[in-house]
Amino acid sequence: MNDQQVNDQLDIIIVGAGMVGLTLATLLVESEFAESLRVTVVDSGNEPRFNIAADVDLRVSAISPGSAEILDRAGVWQEIRSIRACPFVAMRVWDADGSVDGPETLRFDAADFALPELGNIVENSLIQDRLLHRLAGHGQRVQFGAKIQSVRSAGDRFLVSVANAAPVRPELLIAADGSNSFVRSAAGIPLHAWRYAQSAFVTHVRPEQRHGDTAWQRFLRSGPVALLPLADGRVSVVWSTSDELARQAVAASNEELGRMLAEVSDFVLGKLSPCGPRGSFVLQAQYAAKYALPGLVLVGDAAHSVHPLAGQGANLGLADAALLADMIGDALARGEYPGDLPCLRRYERARKGANQLMLRFIDSISGLFASESATVSRL
């Protein structure tokens, strides 16, 4: 138990102002227990900027219906939808040994699940922008450019030092600072990680044929290529491939790149014309040995990160945020301290198993499709 009095506001510090950290902060300040909490969000980077007049950002996420419900709870989803999001109503997944029209192609249609859509492709910066706006409406200021200097154990809580500020000892320190989490490392939580022999190449292209509000994914031996629909008729490309091919794609001319991407996607949308920025990043998966210590908890990529082939990274992190917000509310309703380990262990038990199951499922799928055996990949 912390040494704060019961009638005091409990200090919660969230390190990281990505989608997960901001969603968690917004859920807390929107909750019925908001008056019992003093929530501070700090981030070492610059404030994200979204401009509707600018081109669609490279960093987009496939937001599932469940994640949309979480963002709706935070009061931002309807705004996000109205500003710029692309719903997709179908998915097609096929293997390099088959064709998109073949019998082995996996077909998912929203109508089959009695859903209006299977998900939405949304820019990360738009989600962050609307969450920041919502927090500002509650008088909640996020501290950008605030680098954490140190995190060290202080009894049953952690002492946090932020640049140009006195050390503080919050009731709960939440690490939402990504896969290279400083907080996780400083707290001494072990990490299990492995690198794939792949990099992800990302860009936007204009297809010859309409994308039909469909997400397309073809599995090659070197990794999958996904074409994700954008609201302006283009598609966002995420191509997981060898490091060498990713480097070639970054350096290629528009004509060469268009030909490469059309070939690896089996011309499912005809010719592809690159018309946006490009980028690439190495692929790895990892998970923390623990999600919680007394006074400290991990969420999002600080706790786990997965291969992007299923587009589940953001959705897993948002599920973390929603459950942790609920756990904090439940603890306060019972008169408990949410920074105590028994409370945090309830969150850890619920999310760690689900996240690791998804991680290992995605890892297994990646290995199956990479198999040299056509029979195995079809299976």
Protein Blocks (a to p, Z undefined) as FASTA:
>chain_A
ZZbdfkbccddddehjbfklmmmmmmmmmpmklmmpccddddfbdcddddfkbccdfbdc
dddfklmmmmmmnopmmmmmmmopcddfbdcdddfklcfkbmklccddfklnopabfbdc
ddfklmmmmmmmmmmmnopacdehiacfbdcdehjaccdddehiacdddfbdcdfebjkl
mklmmnopacdddddfbdcdddddddfbdeklpacddddfkbccdddddfkopacddddd
dfklmmmmmmpcfklmmmmmmmmnoomnopadddbddddddddddddfbfbdehiacehj
lloccdfklopmmmmmmmmmmmmmmmmmmmmmnopafkbmklmmmmmmmmmmmmmmmmmm
mmmmmmmmmpmblklmmZZ
